[in-house]
Amino acid sequence: MRGVTSEQDFSLTVNENPAIAAPVYSPFVDRDANFSTITGSLTANNFIISVTPSLVFPGTPVFESVTPNTATVDAAGAVTRVADGDAKILVRFPSPLGVRGVARRMSATGSTTAKYFQSFVSGTLGAHVNATMTAMVSGKTPSDTTKNLFTSNNYSLSAPAAVRNPNVFTGSIDLSAISIINGSGSGGYIHPAMLISPRHIIGATHYQPGSTVVFMGADGVMQVANVISRQNHVGSALTLSGYTDIQVAYLDRAITGITPFKTLPGNWRTYLPTGHREVAYGSSEYKTIKLAALTKTAHNSNGGNADQISITEVIELNDTDYGLSAVIYNLPFATVLPTQAWHSPTIGGDSGGPVFILVDGSLVLLMCWWVGGGGTNLADMNVYINAAMNSLATAAGDPAAGTYALSHPDLSGFTSY
């Protein structure tokens, strides 16, 4: 029997997570971000194993230390030195993926110097976004009661009925641009589609919305639409691998009275200039520049099915395939945002869901979940998404074909670099 191919397999990344004794902090500013250079004696070369799940065989990894007298590992893949010596950690996935091992010589000597993000400079876009998120959760407690989007939802396409949760922590923010029900498709009834024009939705190619989508306005009025056509892997020509997971679809009717998602403009790096300098954890540069973002997950804190809204932290890893990565890191000496308690980890079934920020009250879509805690940066795909919208509209004989375009927030009030 043929085994899994490299494209179907999961992959591992080892992220350094040192324990440092008597650290010395030296603050400095790099454009829109406040950092501290941290120096000190390395007391343990701990590390974290990050897993990028398989697209074809998703699952939750199980970590096991073969050498517990040398190093232990927790359920999140964080490895902690116990004593000097050779450590081996196993990472298990359900069949057919099997087991992978990570070996490391554990030691307690040496020194380290690293630069850690602390906060965004006042007046910057990053400071505005993080302050907005912090204010949103102030005085509230994270729970299913405050994170569930609905108090009831029958997930019926023929007679949809849903009641929005008045206690959700996002408060008065209108989230109507996220569909509330879908045809089962590959994504299931609670898998979302995001409105980007009155006639277009966006999501993931590999976990696409079903053929029918239901939107509910702030007034409670339901609007049901059917997908006429789709364009898969939009913007692939822009990436080094020639592949993205973005899907744009055209609807048989216009969704009215609901404001579609905006995306960041193509010059977004002039407003978040430190983001694209993020490098792999373990080097001495700029650790985890944290931008708080909202996301919709398809499960609650107990793992059961539920439409929930939560908060993640976004970093940009590079300018190509995975333009954005929305993940939570809880590392020594790295600032923990006050919103971190509102994080819900993504699981299989969350693919295609939105990750977005608020800019002066506007919903701004950053990406749709792909795999491995990340996705493609939509702002770098604006031209391709616009072309896809108009191509689908032209094929459908839409008289408005040629005029569809993503909207962007006005960033002129923030510091430009």
KAZI-V741863 format. One record per residue. N is the residue number from 0. RES is the residue in three letters. NEAR is the number of other C-alpha atoms within 10 Angstrom. Layout:
{{N	RES	NEAR} {N	RES	NEAR}}
//
This chain:
{{0	MET	3} {1	ARG	4} {2	GLY	9} {3	VAL	14} {4	THR	9} {5	SER	9} {6	GLU	10} {7	GLN	15} {8	ASP	18} {9	PHE	23} {10	SER	14} {11	LEU	15} {12	THR	13} {13	VAL	17} {14	ASN	16} {15	GLU	18} {16	ASN	21} {17	PRO	23} {18	ALA	21} {19	ILE	22} {20	ALA	13} {21	ALA	10} {22	PRO	16} {23	VAL	14} {24	TYR	16} {25	SER	11} {26	PRO	14} {27	PHE	14} {28	VAL	14} {29	ASP	13} {30	ARG	16} {31	ASP	24} {32	ALA	23} {33	ASN	17} {34	PHE	24} {35	SER	20} {36	THR	18} {37	ILE	19} {38	THR	18} {39	GLY	17} {40	SER	18} {41	LEU	20} {42	THR	17} {43	ALA	21} {44	ASN	21} {45	ASN	23} {46	PHE	23} {47	ILE	21} {48	ILE	19} {49	SER	17} {50	VAL	19} {51	THR	16} {52	PRO	22} {53	SER	19} {54	LEU	17} {55	VAL	12} {56	PHE	16} {57	PRO	19} {58	GLY	17} {59	THR	13} {60	PRO	20} {61	VAL	15} {62	PHE	23} {63	GLU	19} {64	SER	19} {65	VAL	16} {66	THR	15} {67	PRO	16} {68	ASN	14} {69	THR	19} {70	ALA	23} {71	THR	21} {72	VAL	22} {73	ASP	13} {74	ALA	10} {75	ALA	13} {76	GLY	21} {77	ALA	20} {78	VAL	24} {79	THR	21} {80	ARG	24} {81	VAL	18} {82	ALA	15} {83	ASP	16} {84	GLY	15} {85	ASP	14} {86	ALA	22} {87	LYS	18} {88	ILE	22} {89	LEU	18} {90	VAL	19} {91	ARG	17} {92	PHE	20} {93	PRO	13} {94	SER	9} {95	PRO	10} {96	LEU	18} {97	GLY	11} {98	VAL	14} {99	ARG	14} {100	GLY	14} {101	VAL	14} {102	ALA	11} {103	ARG	14} {104	ARG	13} {105	MET	21} {106	SER	18} {107	ALA	19} {108	THR	11} {109	GLY	12} {110	SER	13} {111	THR	15} {112	THR	17} {113	ALA	18} {114	LYS	22} {115	TYR	23} {116	PHE	24} {117	GLN	22} {118	SER	21} {119	PHE	26} {120	VAL	17} {121	SER	15} {122	GLY	13} {123	THR	20} {124	LEU	24} {125	GLY	27} {126	ALA	19} {127	HIS	19} {128	VAL	18} {129	ASN	23} {130	ALA	16} {131	THR	18} {132	MET	21} {133	THR	16} {134	ALA	13} {135	MET	15} {136	VAL	20} {137	SER	11} {138	GLY	8} {139	LYS	13} {140	THR	13} {141	PRO	16} {142	SER	15} {143	ASP	17} {144	THR	17} {145	THR	21} {146	LYS	26} {147	ASN	25} {148	LEU	25} {149	PHE	18} {150	THR	15} {151	SER	13} {152	ASN	17} {153	ASN	12} {154	TYR	19} {155	SER	14} {156	LEU	17} {157	SER	7} {158	ALA	9} {159	PRO	17} {160	ALA	17} {161	ALA	19} {162	VAL	13} {163	ARG	16} {164	ASN	16} {165	PRO	15} {166	ASN	16} {167	VAL	24} {168	PHE	24} {169	THR	19} {170	GLY	12} {171	SER	10} {172	ILE	14} {173	ASP	15} {174	LEU	21} {175	SER	20} {176	ALA	24} {177	ILE	25} {178	SER	22} {179	ILE	27} {180	ILE	28} {181	ASN	26} {182	GLY	21} {183	SER	18} {184	GLY	14} {185	SER	15} {186	GLY	23} {187	GLY	18} {188	TYR	21} {189	ILE	24} {190	HIS	30} {191	PRO	33} {192	ALA	31} {193	MET	26} {194	LEU	24} {195	ILE	26} {196	SER	24} {197	PRO	18} {198	ARG	22} {199	HIS	27} {200	ILE	26} {201	ILE	28} {202	GLY	27} {203	ALA	28} {204	THR	21} {205	HIS	20} {206	TYR	23} {207	GLN	27} {208	PRO	32} {209	GLY	20} {210	SER	17} {211	THR	20} {212	VAL	26} {213	VAL	22} {214	PHE	27} {215	MET	25} {216	GLY	19} {217	ALA	16} {218	ASP	8} {219	GLY	13} {220	VAL	11} {221	MET	16} {222	GLN	17} {223	VAL	21} {224	ALA	19} {225	ASN	17} {226	VAL	19} {227	ILE	15} {228	SER	16} {229	ARG	20} {230	GLN	17} {231	ASN	19} {232	HIS	17} {233	VAL	23} {234	GLY	23} {235	SER	18} {236	ALA	12} {237	LEU	15} {238	THR	17} {239	LEU	11} {240	SER	10} {241	GLY	12} {242	TYR	15} {243	THR	25} {244	ASP	24} {245	ILE	29} {246	GLN	24} {247	VAL	26} {248	ALA	26} {249	TYR	27} {250	LEU	24} {251	ASP	16} {252	ARG	15} {253	ALA	14} {254	ILE	23} {255	THR	13} {256	GLY	14} {257	ILE	18} {258	THR	18} {259	PRO	26} {260	PHE	25} {261	LYS	24} {262	THR	26} {263	LEU	23} {264	PRO	18} {265	GLY	14} {266	ASN	13} {267	TRP	16} {268	ARG	15} {269	THR	15} {270	TYR	19} {271	LEU	22} {272	PRO	17} {273	THR	21} {274	GLY	24} {275	HIS	16} {276	ARG	17} {277	GLU	16} {278	VAL	17} {279	ALA	17} {280	TYR	17} {281	GLY	14} {282	SER	13} {283	SER	15} {284	GLU	17} {285	TYR	22} {286	LYS	23} {287	THR	28} {288	ILE	26} {289	LYS	27} {290	LEU	24} {291	ALA	30} {292	ALA	25} {293	LEU	25} {294	THR	25} {295	LYS	28} {296	THR	31} {297	ALA	24} {298	HIS	23} {299	ASN	20} {300	SER	16} {301	ASN	8} {302	GLY	9} {303	GLY	9} {304	ASN	13} {305	ALA	22} {306	ASP	21} {307	GLN	21} {308	ILE	26} {309	SER	26} {310	ILE	27} {311	THR	28} {312	GLU	24} {313	VAL	25} {314	ILE	25} {315	GLU	24} {316	LEU	20} {317	ASN	17} {318	ASP	15} {319	THR	17} {320	ASP	19} {321	TYR	19} {322	GLY	22} {323	LEU	27} {324	SER	25} {325	ALA	27} {326	VAL	19} {327	ILE	20} {328	TYR	15} {329	ASN	14} {330	LEU	17} {331	PRO	12} {332	PHE	19} {333	ALA	18} {334	THR	18} {335	VAL	17} {336	LEU	17} {337	PRO	15} {338	THR	22} {339	GLN	17} {340	ALA	15} {341	TRP	20} {342	HIS	20} {343	SER	20} {344	PRO	16} {345	THR	22} {346	ILE	18} {347	GLY	15} {348	GLY	19} {349	ASP	23} {350	SER	27} {351	GLY	30} {352	GLY	29} {353	PRO	27} {354	VAL	28} {355	PHE	24} {356	ILE	26} {357	LEU	20} {358	VAL	19} {359	ASP	13} {360	GLY	11} {361	SER	19} {362	LEU	22} {363	VAL	24} {364	LEU	25} {365	LEU	27} {366	MET	28} {367	CYS	29} {368	TRP	29} {369	TRP	24} {370	VAL	23} {371	GLY	21} {372	GLY	21} {373	GLY	24} {374	GLY	27} {375	THR	26} {376	ASN	24} {377	LEU	22} {378	ALA	24} {379	ASP	22} {380	MET	22} {381	ASN	20} {382	VAL	15} {383	TYR	15} {384	ILE	24} {385	ASN	18} {386	ALA	17} {387	ALA	24} {388	MET	27} {389	ASN	20} {390	SER	16} {391	LEU	22} {392	ALA	24} {393	THR	14} {394	ALA	11} {395	ALA	15} {396	GLY	9} {397	ASP	13} {398	PRO	9} {399	ALA	10} {400	ALA	15} {401	GLY	14} {402	THR	10} {403	TYR	20} {404	ALA	17} {405	LEU	18} {406	SER	16} {407	HIS	19} {408	PRO	17} {409	ASP	12} {410	LEU	18} {411	SER	9} {412	GLY	9} {413	PHE	17} {414	THR	17} {415	SER	18} {416	TYR	12}}
//
